[in-house]
Amino acid sequence: MKVSALTFAVQSFVTLFVIMDPPGATPIFLALVADKSPKERRVLAVKAAGVSLLVITIFALFGRFILDYLNVSIAAMQAAGALLLLLISLDLLTGGKGSGRSESDDGNIALVPLGTPLLAGPGAIVATMIFVQQADSASMVAGLIGAVIAVHLAIAAALMASTTIMKVIKEAGVTLVARIAGLLLAAIAVQMLVNAIKIFVAS
């Protein structure tokens, strides 16, 4: 049954919002930017959302071509993202955040792991590619574009709003958040890896 452009846009927004999970990303974001000034945290929040939007846009336009050209499956990309997130989570769990990281690396946390693969991960990328295939009219394409932009505005707003928590929880709270974030990130990484292995086994 053909859906209206508005319904399609709402479905796209809800699906991407649930997959990208801005509220779930906030403790990880807080743990990674704990040593930053409020202004730097706001800038990194916007950068993370911008990087995610860029990655999603690239894969929406060229995803199928890129994966086919490199002969890379979605499962392989998912497994690679899982391993990357697992490394970051171990760093947070062991208190190693910042121990061997340079200033330039700190500036790049908006790129990895926040922008990708945490926000623009395999799930969001695949979902977007599917929505692109389903959009068979100009109004549906416009709705999808609006949904993707709206999700990333929500992401930026959630991350920026979360930085006010830093004033309340102080240093001890930041340490606790870092440990919790590390545990959550490890769980996300393991689940991504399990899902990738299931796909490999099934194929």
N, C-alpha and C positions, 0 to 999 in steps of 0.2 A: 504494500500500500504506500503510495507516494505521500510524503509528509510536506507540510508547508515550509517555506524558507525560515520563518520564525521558529517553528518547532525544531527544525534541523539545527538552527543556531543555538537554541537553548540546550538541546541534547549535546551538542559539541562542547559548549561551555561547561556543563555539569560533568561530563565525562572527563575532560581535561583537568578540571579543577580537582576532582576526586583523585585522579591518577597522580597529578603533580603535588597535591596536598600541601599548600602553603603553610597551614598551621603546624603540620608535622615537620616541616623544614625549619621552623623558627628556632627550636632548641639547638639544632645543629649549627644554624647561622650564628646564634648567640655565642656558642662555644668557640667558633672559629674567629669571631671578631671581638672577643672579650678585651683584648689589649688595645683596641682602637678608640679614638675619640668619637663622640657622638656624630660629628660631621662626617668622619671617615666611614662610620657604620652606615649612615644614610646613603652615602655615595656607593658603597659596596652593595647595598640592598638594590639600588637602581641598576647597577652594573650586572648583578646576578640575574635580575629579571630581563635585562636587555640581551645578555648572552643567551639565555634560554629562548627568548623570542627569535633571535637570529638563527639558532640551531634548528628550532622547530620550523621556521620559514624555509631554510635551506632544504631540509628533508621533505617538507611538503611539496616543494617545487622539483627537487632533483633526487629525492630519496631512492626511488626505485632504480634509477639509472646508476647512482653511486654504488649501491649494494650489488647490483648485477655486474657492474664493471670491475669491482674489486673481488667479486665472487665471495662475498661475505654474507652470511645468513643473519637474520634477526637474532637468533639464539646465540651466535658467536659474539655479536655486539653486546647482547645482554650479559653474557658471561664476563666479557672484558670490563664492562661497567661495574659489575658486582665485585670483581677483584680489586678494582680501583677504590671503590667505596669501603671495602674491607680493610685496605691499608690505612685509609683515613680514620676509620673507626678504631683501629688498634692504637693509632697515635693519640686519639682522644682518651681512650680507656687507660692508657699507661701514663698519661700526663706528659706526653712528649710534644704536645702542641707548642710550636715556637722554638723548640730546643735546637733544631737544625735547620731552621727556615730563615731565609734572608728576607730583607724588606721587599725585594721584588717579588719573591714567592708569596709574601703576605698580600701584596696587591693583586695577585692572580687567583686568590681563593674565590673571587667572584666568577672566574672562568671555570676552574676545577677545584673542588667538587660541586660548588653551589649551582652555577649555571648549567653545567652538565658534568656528571650524569644524574645528579640528585633531582633537579627540576626537569630538565629536558632529557629524561632517561629513555630507555628503549620502549617502555610502555606508552609514554606520551608521543614519541616519534611514530610508533606503529599506529596508534589511534588516529593521529593527524593524517597519516598517509591513507588510512582507510576512509576517513571523512572526505579527503580530496577526491578519491575515486567515486564516492557516493554523490558528491556535489555535481549535478548534471544540468544546472541552470545558473545564469548570472546572479540571480537573487540568492541562491544557496551558497554560491562562492562568496558573495558579499557577507552573508550571514556567518560563514565559517571564519572569514578574516576578522569580522567583528568579535566573534567568540574567542579567538586566539589572543587578540589584543586585550580584550576584557580580562581574560584569565591572568595575563602578565601584569596588568595594572593591579589586579587583586594581590598578586604575588609581591609586587613592589610595596604596596600599602601594608601588607601583613608583616613583611620583614622590617620595614621602617618603623612600624608601630611597636614591634617587639623590642626594639633597642631601648625603649623607655624602661623596660624591665630591669635593665642593667643598673639603674639608679637605686632600685629597691633591694635587689638581692646581694649586692656588694661582692667582695672577692670570694668569700666562702661559698656563696650561692653560685657564682660563676663556675667554681670547681665542681660543684654538684651537678650543675647543668651540663658541663663538659662530659662527666662520666655517664649521665643519663643519655646524652646525645650520642656518645660513642656506642652505648649498648643498643640504642634504637637503630643507629646506622649499620651496626654489625648485623642486626636482625634483618634489616632491609636487604643488605648485601647477600646474606645467606639465602634469603627467599628468592632473590633474583637469580642466584646461581642454581638453586634447586629447579626453578622454572626452566632455566636454559638447559639443564641436564635432561629434564623430562622431554623437552622438545627434541634434543639430540637422540634420545633413546627411542622416542616414538617414530622418528624419521629413519 
